[in-house]
Amino acid sequence: MDRALIFVTLGLASTFFVVREGSRMTRERLYEIIIAIYTFACCFTRLYVPLFKGSGEPCGTFGTGLGIWPFYGLSLVLIWIVAHDKSWRVHRPNIWLLLVFTAYAGFTLVNPYNMSRTATLVEVFYLLSFAVFMYLFANSFNVKNVVNGIFMGLAATVILHFVLAILYPVLGMEAAMKLFDNEAANRNDDRMGAVGTMGHPNVLGTYASYYFNFFIACFVTAYKRRTSGILAAVSFLVIILSASRSALMASVVSLVLIVVCYVYRRYKLLSLQSVLKGIIPLGIFIALLLYGPLSFLFSDVDNLDEMTTSRLVHYYCGYEIFQDHPLVGVGLNSHLIYLGENSSAVIFEQVFDMTDLWQPEEFMFNNPIHNIWIILITELGIIGFLPILGFVLWYMATFKRRTRRSLNRYYNIVNISGFGVICCWLIQGNSDWAPLTPQVLSLSLMFVALSLNRHYAAEVHPEFESVEASRSHVEEVEAKASEEQPSEIQPA
């Protein structure tokens, strides 16, 4: 029933997108509708069609099953577009990126300490196929089509998630929780959270934080500003209703960094204008968050203590794995299998007070470590982790340079969205593993990949050019007008 409802919903959304265009349908608008349908489809976890299921042992964030994700279907459409509409005129792939990925895949597969190469192949196959998909995606559409299509798809996602969040937990209709995922699970009755179409409140909060950043990027670049502002506000409400503290904190921090690094990039941070328009309103917002209607998320001290203790125990598990194999790790998607096979080496009671935790071993050995950075360093070791950390730092350091060099604000939207995703990884990734789930990576990796596309950055769209480009054009016109103005005739 859940998968049938998903296809019915996608069919209705597709019909709406097509009918809305009517006689105005062009090839460019058709491209945008295709992107919108795919982006909307990414929010349905049950759209994943399993091909085979591996062993039932928990292994990592990707599981042991291999299946068909929505981007596989779109890849077939993209091949047709590249062949017929683009006549196979594609950009040369990044050879260095291909070599790096091949090195990582070979490195983790031949790792002698990898106890589940099948689980590793599942993740490697997903990442490789997604990289091919993004290559086709970037060669099929220009950045204007991409932004317009993603905007339509995520707008439909926000509306659907908000309606489901109102049905549960606001109206208490538990049946709405399992409409699109019959395996959806809530936390408990004490702290209910919306699950939307994602199956778990934390996953919904993580996903919502990404499209919240996208609509913030649209708002600050003046792209459909009124609609973007409304959708950003509704996205923030979805994050609140998910009751995910980590997603809420990540969204607030990413918003702050976007304001500082993009909105006020031409002003001094401690200037009077920045203080009055940015720092003071932000301080009021944070105060309302901590002491206003949302304070219940942070005032439940007992729950916070229990969750903190559980995470510390999980981090201790990661420390034990890292201590065993610090250089090469235990293989992608395999840290839980390694932990289960070596559980006798982890003695929780000697390190933590376990009186408040019920059967800690059962939880720790069946759920991935609640920290994506610890997961990466335990599965890849120092040799594989340091390049990833270096990439994140490089991405943050070069954000302003990419923004200044772009010739249009369509690219700035995907650039700011990718920047927001990295900020969420840095904040939320320290207390949750949801950012590494396949359904969430389908959106976050897309924004990061698009923001690094140098061809998109070089595109020129005069109707929505960057602030710097428009300013230079105005200066050129004024200079040309002053040169053409005839000199005044002096009276005799």
C-alpha positions as CSV (number, residue, x, y, z in Angstrom):
1,M,0.0,0.0,0.0
2,D,2.8,2.4,0.9
3,R,4.6,2.0,-2.4
4,A,1.4,2.2,-4.4
5,L,0.5,5.5,-2.7
6,I,4.0,6.8,-3.5
7,F,3.5,6.2,-7.3
8,V,0.0,7.7,-7.1
9,T,1.4,10.8,-5.4
10,L,4.2,11.1,-8.0
11,G,1.7,10.7,-10.8
12,L,-0.5,13.5,-9.4
13,A,2.5,15.8,-9.0
14,S,3.7,15.1,-12.5
15,T,0.2,15.8,-13.9
16,F,0.1,19.1,-12.0
17,F,3.5,20.2,-13.3
18,V,2.5,19.4,-16.9
19,V,-1.0,20.9,-16.7
20,R,0.3,24.1,-15.1
21,E,2.5,24.8,-18.2
22,G,-0.3,24.1,-20.7
23,S,0.5,25.6,-24.1
24,R,3.7,27.2,-22.7
25,M,5.5,23.9,-22.7
26,T,8.9,24.1,-24.2
27,R,11.9,21.8,-24.2
28,E,13.5,23.8,-21.4
29,R,10.3,23.6,-19.3
30,L,10.1,19.9,-19.9
31,Y,13.7,19.5,-18.6
32,E,12.7,21.4,-15.4
33,I,9.7,19.2,-14.9
34,I,11.8,16.1,-15.2
35,I,14.2,17.5,-12.6
36,A,11.3,18.4,-10.4
37,I,9.7,15.0,-10.5
38,Y,13.1,13.3,-9.7
39,T,13.8,15.8,-6.8
40,F,10.3,15.1,-5.4
41,A,10.9,11.3,-5.7
42,C,14.0,11.5,-3.6
43,C,12.0,12.0,-0.4
44,F,10.3,8.6,-0.6
45,T,12.4,6.0,1.1
46,R,10.0,3.2,0.0
47,L,10.6,4.0,-3.7
48,Y,13.8,2.1,-3.2
49,V,13.2,-1.3,-4.9
50,P,15.3,-4.1,-3.4
51,L,17.1,-6.4,-5.7
52,F,18.7,-8.8,-3.2
53,K,19.1,-8.8,0.6
54,G,22.4,-9.8,2.2
55,S,22.9,-11.2,5.6
56,G,20.7,-9.9,8.4
57,E,23.7,-8.8,10.4
58,P,23.9,-5.0,10.9
59,C,26.9,-3.6,9.2
60,G,26.6,0.2,8.7
61,T,24.6,3.1,7.3
62,F,23.9,1.4,3.9
63,G,22.8,-2.0,5.1
64,T,23.6,-5.1,3.2
65,G,20.9,-5.0,0.5
66,L,21.3,-3.8,-3.1
67,G,18.4,-2.2,-4.9
68,I,17.2,0.4,-7.4
69,W,17.1,4.0,-6.3
70,P,15.2,6.8,-8.2
71,F,18.3,8.2,-9.8
72,Y,18.8,4.9,-11.7
73,G,15.6,5.5,-13.6
74,L,16.5,9.1,-14.3
75,S,19.9,8.0,-15.6
76,L,18.2,6.2,-18.5
77,V,16.3,9.4,-19.3
78,L,19.5,11.4,-19.2
79,I,21.3,9.0,-21.6
80,W,18.5,9.6,-24.0
81,I,18.7,13.4,-23.6
82,V,22.5,13.4,-24.1
83,A,22.2,11.2,-27.2
84,H,19.3,12.9,-28.9
85,D,19.2,16.5,-27.6
86,K,22.9,17.1,-26.9
87,S,24.3,14.9,-29.7
88,W,26.8,13.4,-27.2
89,R,28.4,16.8,-26.7
90,V,29.6,16.3,-23.1
91,H,32.3,17.8,-21.0
92,R,35.4,15.7,-20.3
93,P,35.1,13.9,-16.9
94,N,37.3,14.9,-14.1
95,I,40.1,12.3,-14.3
96,W,41.5,13.2,-10.9
97,L,38.2,12.6,-9.3
98,L,37.8,9.3,-11.0
99,L,41.3,8.2,-9.9
100,V,40.6,9.3,-6.3
101,F,37.4,7.3,-6.2
102,T,39.0,4.3,-7.7
103,A,41.8,4.5,-5.1
104,Y,39.3,4.7,-2.3
105,A,37.3,1.7,-3.6
106,G,40.3,-0.5,-4.1
107,F,41.8,0.6,-0.8
108,T,38.6,-0.4,1.2
109,L,37.9,-3.6,-0.8
110,V,41.4,-5.1,-0.4
111,N,41.6,-4.0,3.3
112,P,42.6,-7.2,5.1
113,Y,40.6,-6.2,8.2
114,N,37.4,-5.8,6.2
115,M,35.0,-8.5,7.6
116,S,32.2,-7.9,5.1
117,R,33.2,-7.0,1.6
118,T,29.6,-7.6,0.4
119,A,28.5,-4.7,2.6
120,T,31.4,-2.6,1.3
121,L,30.4,-3.4,-2.3
122,V,26.9,-2.1,-1.6
123,E,28.1,1.3,-0.7
124,V,30.8,1.4,-3.4
125,F,28.2,0.5,-6.0
126,Y,25.8,3.2,-4.8
127,L,28.5,5.9,-4.8
128,L,29.9,4.9,-8.2
129,S,26.5,4.9,-9.8
130,F,25.6,8.2,-8.2
131,A,28.8,9.7,-9.6
132,V,27.9,8.5,-13.1
133,F,24.4,9.9,-12.6
134,M,25.7,13.4,-11.6
135,Y,28.0,13.4,-14.6
136,L,25.0,12.8,-16.9
137,F,22.9,15.2,-15.0
138,A,25.4,18.1,-15.3
139,N,25.8,17.4,-19.0
140,S,22.1,17.3,-19.7
141,F,20.9,20.6,-18.1
142,N,22.1,24.1,-17.6
143,V,22.2,25.7,-14.1
144,K,19.0,27.7,-14.8
145,N,17.0,24.5,-15.5
146,V,18.5,22.8,-12.5
147,V,17.5,25.6,-10.1
148,N,14.0,26.0,-11.5
149,G,13.4,22.2,-11.4
150,I,14.8,21.7,-7.9
151,F,12.7,24.6,-6.7
152,M,9.5,23.0,-8.0
153,G,10.4,19.5,-6.6
154,L,11.4,20.7,-3.2
155,A,8.4,23.0,-2.9
156,A,6.2,19.9,-3.4
157,T,8.3,18.0,-0.8
158,V,7.9,20.8,1.8
159,I,4.2,20.9,1.3
160,L,3.8,17.1,1.6
161,H,6.1,16.9,4.7
162,F,4.3,19.8,6.4
163,V,0.9,18.3,5.8
164,L,2.1,14.9,7.2
165,A,3.7,16.7,10.2
166,I,0.4,18.4,11.0
167,L,-1.4,15.1,10.8
168,Y,1.2,13.6,13.1
169,P,2.2,14.6,15.7
170,V,0.1,17.8,15.9
171,L,-3.3,16.1,15.3
172,G,-2.1,12.8,16.7
173,M,-3.2,10.7,13.7
174,E,-0.7,7.8,14.0
175,A,-2.0,6.3,10.8
176,A,-0.5,9.2,8.9
177,M,3.0,8.2,10.2
178,K,3.0,4.9,8.1
179,L,1.3,6.2,5.0
180,F,4.4,6.3,2.8
181,D,6.6,3.9,4.9
182,N,5.0,1.0,6.7
183,E,8.2,0.5,8.7
184,A,8.3,4.1,10.0
185,A,9.2,4.4,13.7
186,N,8.8,7.2,16.2
187,R,10.9,7.8,19.3
188,N,8.5,7.5,22.2
189,D,5.4,9.1,23.7
190,D,7.5,11.6,25.7
191,R,9.1,13.3,22.7
192,M,7.0,12.7,19.6
193,G,8.5,13.7,16.3
194,A,7.2,13.9,12.7
195,V,8.5,11.3,10.3
196,G,7.0,12.6,7.1
197,T,8.0,10.2,4.3
198,M,11.4,9.4,5.7
199,G,10.6,6.7,8.2
200,H,12.3,8.3,11.2
201,P,12.3,11.7,12.8
202,N,16.0,12.2,12.7
203,V,16.1,11.4,9.0
204,L,13.3,13.8,8.3
205,G,15.0,16.5,10.3
206,T,18.3,15.9,8.4
207,Y,16.5,16.0,5.0
208,A,14.5,19.1,5.9
209,S,17.6,20.9,7.0
210,Y,19.0,20.5,3.4
211,Y,16.0,21.9,1.6
212,F,15.8,24.7,4.3
213,N,19.2,25.8,3.2
214,F,18.2,25.7,-0.4
215,F,15.2,28.0,0.1
216,I,17.4,30.3,2.3
217,A,19.9,30.4,-0.7
218,C,17.0,31.4,-3.0
219,F,15.8,34.0,-0.6
220,V,19.2,35.7,-0.1
221,T,19.8,35.8,-3.8
222,A,16.4,37.3,-4.5
223,Y,15.1,34.3,-6.5
224,K,11.3,34.2,-6.1
225,R,12.0,35.9,-2.8
226,R,8.5,35.9,-1.3
227,T,7.8,32.3,-2.2
228,S,11.3,31.3,-1.0
229,G,10.8,33.0,2.3
230,I,7.5,31.2,2.9
231,L,8.9,27.8,2.0
232,A,12.0,28.4,4.1
233,A,9.7,29.2,7.1
234,V,7.6,26.1,6.5
235,S,10.8,24.0,6.2
236,F,11.9,25.3,9.6
237,L,8.5,24.3,11.0
238,V,9.0,20.8,9.6
239,I,12.4,20.6,11.4
240,I,10.8,21.7,14.6
241,L,8.0,19.2,14.3
242,S,10.5,16.4,13.7
243,A,11.8,17.2,17.2
244,S,15.4,16.5,16.0
245,R,17.7,18.7,18.2
246,S,20.7,18.0,16.0
247,A,18.9,19.0,12.8
248,L,17.6,22.2,14.5
249,M,21.0,23.2,15.7
250,A,22.6,22.4,12.3
251,S,20.0,24.5,10.5
252,V,20.5,27.5,12.8
253,V,24.3,27.3,12.5
254,S,24.2,27.0,8.7
255,L,21.8,30.0,8.5
256,V,24.3,32.0,10.6
257,L,27.2,31.1,8.4
258,I,25.3,31.8,5.2
259,V,24.4,35.3,6.5
260,V,28.0,35.9,7.6
261,C,29.7,34.5,4.5
262,Y,27.3,35.6,1.8
263,V,24.9,38.3,2.8
264,Y,27.5,40.3,4.7
265,R,30.5,39.3,2.7
266,R,31.0,42.9,1.5
267,Y,30.7,44.4,5.0
268,K,32.7,44.3,8.2
269,L,31.3,41.8,10.7
270,L,31.5,44.2,13.6
271,S,30.2,47.3,11.7
272,L,27.2,49.1,13.0
273,Q,25.1,47.9,10.1
274,S,26.0,44.3,10.7
275,V,25.3,44.6,14.4
276,L,21.9,46.2,14.0
277,K,20.7,44.1,11.0
278,G,22.4,40.8,11.7
279,I,23.9,40.1,15.1
280,I,21.2,41.5,17.3
281,P,18.2,39.9,15.5
282,L,20.2,36.6,15.4
283,G,20.8,36.8,19.2
284,I,17.0,37.4,19.8
285,F,16.2,34.4,17.6
286,I,18.6,32.1,19.5
287,A,17.2,33.3,22.8
288,L,13.6,32.6,21.6
289,L,14.8,29.2,20.5
290,L,16.2,28.3,23.9
291,Y,13.7,30.0,26.2
292,G,10.6,30.3,24.0
293,P,8.0,27.7,22.8
294,L,10.8,25.4,21.6
295,S,12.6,25.2,24.9
296,F,11.0,21.8,25.6
297,L,13.5,20.3,23.1
298,F,16.4,21.3,25.3
299,S,14.8,21.4,28.8
300,D,14.3,17.7,29.2
301,V,17.5,17.2,31.2
302,D,16.9,13.5,31.9
303,N,16.4,12.7,28.3
304,L,19.5,14.7,27.3
305,D,21.6,13.0,29.9
306,E,20.5,9.6,28.7
307,M,21.1,10.4,25.0
308,T,24.5,11.9,25.9
309,T,25.5,8.8,27.7
310,S,24.4,6.6,24.8
311,R,26.4,8.6,22.4
312,L,29.5,8.5,24.6
313,V,29.2,4.7,24.8
314,H,28.9,4.6,21.0
315,Y,32.0,6.9,20.6
316,Y,33.8,4.5,22.9
317,C,33.0,1.7,20.5
318,G,34.5,3.7,17.7
319,Y,37.6,4.4,19.8
320,E,38.1,0.7,20.3
321,I,37.9,0.1,16.6
322,F,40.2,2.9,15.8
323,Q,42.7,1.7,18.4
324,D,42.8,-1.7,16.7
325,H,43.3,-0.4,13.1
326,P,44.1,3.3,13.1
327,L,45.7,3.6,9.7
328,V,43.4,1.6,7.3
329,G,40.2,1.1,9.3
330,V,37.9,-1.9,8.9
331,G,36.2,-1.1,5.5
332,L,33.3,1.0,4.3
333,N,29.9,0.1,5.7
334,S,31.5,-2.6,7.9
335,H,32.1,-1.1,11.3
336,L,29.1,-2.8,13.0
337,I,30.0,-6.3,11.8
338,Y,33.5,-5.8,13.1
339,L,32.2,-4.5,16.4
340,G,29.8,-7.5,16.7
341,E,32.6,-10.0,16.0
342,N,34.8,-8.3,18.6
343,S,32.2,-7.4,21.1
344,S,34.1,-9.2,23.9
345,A,36.8,-6.5,23.7
346,V,34.3,-3.7,24.6
347,I,33.4,-3.8,28.3
348,F,31.0,-0.9,28.8
349,E,30.6,-1.3,32.6
350,Q,34.3,-0.6,33.2
351,V,34.1,2.7,31.5
352,F,30.5,4.1,32.0
353,D,27.8,4.0,34.6
354,M,25.2,1.8,32.8
355,T,22.4,2.1,35.4
356,D,20.3,4.4,33.3
357,L,20.7,2.4,30.1
358,W,18.7,-0.7,29.2
359,Q,20.7,-3.5,27.5
360,P,23.4,-1.2,26.0
361,E,25.0,-3.9,24.0
362,E,21.8,-4.6,22.1
363,F,21.6,-1.0,21.1
364,M,25.3,-0.4,20.4
365,F,25.8,-3.5,18.3
366,N,22.7,-3.0,16.1
367,N,22.8,0.7,15.3
368,P,25.6,2.6,13.5
369,I,27.7,4.9,15.6
370,H,25.9,8.3,16.1
371,N,28.8,10.3,14.6
372,I,29.5,10.3,10.8
373,W,33.1,11.5,11.4
374,I,33.8,8.6,13.8
375,I,32.2,6.2,11.3
376,L,34.5,7.5,8.5
377,I,37.7,7.3,10.6
378,T,36.9,3.8,11.9
379,E,36.0,2.5,8.4
380,L,38.7,4.3,6.4
381,G,41.4,4.9,9.0
382,I,43.6,7.9,9.1
383,I,44.8,7.4,5.5
384,G,41.3,7.6,4.1
385,F,39.8,10.1,6.6
386,L,42.4,12.9,6.3
387,P,41.7,13.6,2.6
388,I,37.9,13.8,3.3
389,L,38.6,16.3,6.2
390,G,40.9,18.2,3.9
391,F,38.2,18.5,1.3
392,V,35.7,19.8,3.8
393,L,38.1,22.5,5.0
394,W,39.0,23.4,1.5
395,Y,35.3,23.7,0.5
396,M,34.6,26.0,3.4
397,A,37.7,28.2,2.7
398,T,37.0,28.6,-1.0
399,F,33.2,29.3,-0.7
400,K,33.6,33.1,-1.1
401,R,36.0,32.7,-4.0
402,R,33.5,30.5,-5.9
403,T,30.8,33.0,-5.2
404,R,32.8,36.0,-6.4
405,R,33.8,34.2,-9.6
406,S,30.3,33.1,-10.7
407,L,28.6,35.2,-13.4
408,N,25.0,34.4,-12.3
409,R,23.0,33.9,-9.2
410,Y,21.6,30.6,-10.3
411,Y,25.0,29.1,-9.6
412,N,25.2,31.0,-6.3
413,I,22.0,29.2,-5.2
414,V,23.5,25.7,-5.6
415,N,26.8,27.0,-4.2
416,I,25.1,28.3,-1.0
417,S,23.1,25.1,-0.8
418,G,26.2,23.0,-0.9
419,F,27.8,25.3,1.7
420,G,24.8,24.7,3.9
421,V,25.0,21.0,3.5
422,I,28.7,21.0,4.6
423,C,27.7,23.1,7.6
424,C,25.0,20.6,8.6
425,W,27.6,17.8,8.2
426,L,29.9,19.5,10.6
427,I,27.2,20.2,13.2
428,Q,24.7,17.4,13.0
429,G,27.3,14.8,11.9
430,N,28.8,14.9,15.4
431,S,25.7,13.5,17.0
432,D,23.9,11.4,14.4
433,W,24.5,9.0,11.5
434,A,21.4,10.1,9.4
435,P,23.6,12.2,7.0
436,L,25.2,9.0,5.7
437,T,21.9,7.2,4.8
438,P,21.4,6.7,1.1
439,Q,18.1,8.6,0.9
440,V,19.6,11.7,2.5
441,L,22.8,11.5,0.5
442,S,20.8,11.6,-2.7
443,L,20.0,15.3,-2.0
444,S,23.1,16.4,-0.1
445,L,25.7,15.0,-2.6
446,M,23.7,16.5,-5.4
447,F,24.1,20.0,-4.0
448,V,27.8,19.5,-3.2
449,A,28.5,18.1,-6.7
450,L,26.6,20.9,-8.5
451,S,28.4,23.6,-6.5
452,L,31.7,22.3,-7.7
453,N,30.8,22.3,-11.4
454,R,33.0,24.9,-12.9
455,H,30.9,24.9,-16.1
456,Y,27.9,26.0,-14.2
457,A,29.9,28.7,-12.5
458,A,31.0,30.0,-15.9
459,E,27.5,30.1,-17.4
460,V,26.0,33.6,-18.1
461,H,22.3,34.3,-17.5
462,P,21.8,38.0,-17.8
463,E,18.2,37.9,-16.4
464,F,19.6,36.7,-13.1
465,E,23.2,37.7,-13.0
466,S,25.4,38.1,-9.9
467,V,25.5,41.3,-7.9
468,E,29.2,41.8,-8.9
469,A,28.3,41.2,-12.6
470,S,25.4,43.6,-12.6
471,R,27.4,46.2,-10.9
472,S,30.2,46.0,-13.5
473,H,27.6,46.2,-16.3
474,V,26.1,49.3,-14.8
475,E,29.6,50.9,-14.5
476,E,30.3,50.0,-18.2
477,V,27.1,51.5,-19.4
478,E,27.7,54.7,-17.4
479,A,31.3,55.0,-18.7
480,K,30.1,54.5,-22.2
481,A,27.4,57.1,-21.8
482,S,29.8,59.6,-20.4
483,E,32.2,59.0,-23.4
484,E,29.4,59.5,-25.9
485,Q,28.1,62.7,-24.3
486,P,29.1,65.7,-26.4
487,S,31.3,68.3,-24.8
488,E,29.7,71.6,-23.9
489,I,30.1,74.4,-26.4
490,Q,31.8,77.4,-24.9
491,P,30.1,80.7,-25.5
492,A,32.0,83.1,-27.7
